[in-house]
Amino acid sequence: MDQKEIFQTYESEVRSYCRSFPAVFTRAKGSIITDTDGKEYIDFFCGAGAVNYGHNNDYIKEKLIDYLQNDGILHALDMMTDAKADFIEYFEDAILKPRGLDYKIMFTGPTGTNGVEAALKLARKVKKRENIWCLMGCFHGMTLASLALTSDRDSRNGAGVPLTNVTHIPAPYMFGDLDTIQYMETLITDDHSGIEKPAALIIETVQAEGGIYVFDKEWLKAVRNFCDTHDILLIVDDIQVGCARTGTFFSFERADIVPDIVIMSKSIGGYGLPFSLTLFKPELDIWTPGEHNGTFRGNQLAIVAAKAGLTYMLEHQIEKEAVRKEEIIRNYLTHNITDNTVAVRGIGCIFGIDVGSGERAAAITKKCFENGLIIERAGRGNCVIKLMPALTIPDELLIKGLDIIKHSMC
């Protein structure tokens, strides 16, 4: 049976990315993915943000191979291991303390949505309130509590049950005259608002799946102040735009704020391995033992890769690289994407080209794929072409990928 026919015959209709990228892939290195016919593609998809340091990063791979060859323990649930101790110590000393952050580290199940679920459960437990506020245009995951937050209609339609205990707030870019901070203030203080005070407000500092909307630093500061004023926990979902994607390890650093809870996944796994963390201020750690658990919360290979990924990031100054590449991307798009019906938004190494129509965006990304570039769509109606190359992509490949986009838009 032809390989493509195998997938079409036996795999569920729920599959999605393979419909946009209809090739059978066999290997990947750095920012190049190769299919079974030997055709090479530049990767501007980056495993949906899971491989910030490129495919099969040599430094991380060496650490993984060494761990496997020495019969390091692979499955440990939440038992104590050398690998886990090494990661925790390194994360505290190299990442958190230099940034003045004091967080307890929770190893949740291996997916981002599990980290979100844990954050929501903890916020509700601490504040003894059921409601959570989030923003229109957000994406926080596909399990039920996370899906209740996620605003995408197609995703929500898959739930099959009511999605409750969430209030969606208009994002600050949606209505020019609406002060979203004052709007939230009114919901709290007006005794006829009809909206319950939340345990937490959860945000992405850059809405990625929502269409690459970068929230202003002053707005983020105002959100932090609003939450402090009204005894509401601030949760930052850094699953996709953390790990230096925006030019700093945590995306909220540019606003000089400290969230109460931070969720990380995707590239925190270092090598594309499944790994998720929920970080929270020590005073919030009121869990009872086993109150939130999961069989694969102790994926030791992912923990080894995670430490290696952090080491690689710091030693190769990947944060600075993301800032430097931002200027390359921004300058290129400014000077080469001149269609006045198109909007460009972005920060660091995540940019969006809003072409105004899902049909047009689909045609462009299809042509990009035919021309050797893997790139996805995002936003309302999937009308935004989403650029998310590895932070380690060589400049010449970055420019070549941007050239493909330019020529595919003609």
Secondary structure, 3 states (H helix, E strand, C coil): CCHHHHHHHHCCCCCCHHHHCCCCEEEEEECEEEECCCCEEEECCHHHHCCCCCECCHHHHHHHHHHHHCCCCCECCCCCCHHHHHHHHHHHHHHHHHHCCCCEEEECCCCHHHHHHHHHHHHHHHHCCCCEEEECCCCCCCCHHHHHHCCCHHHHHCCCCCCCCEEEECCCCCCCCCCHHHHHHHHHHCCCCCCCCCCEEEECCEECCCCCEECCHHHHHHHHHHHHHCCCEEEEECCCCCCCCCCCCCHHHHHCCCCCEEEECHHHHCCCCCCCEEEECHHHCCCCCCCCCCCCCCEHHHHHHHHHHHHHHHHCCHHHHHHHHHHHHHHHHHHHCCCCCCEEEEECCEEEEECCCHHHHHHHHHHHHHCCEECEEECHHHCEEEECCCCCCCHHHHHHHHHHHHHHCC
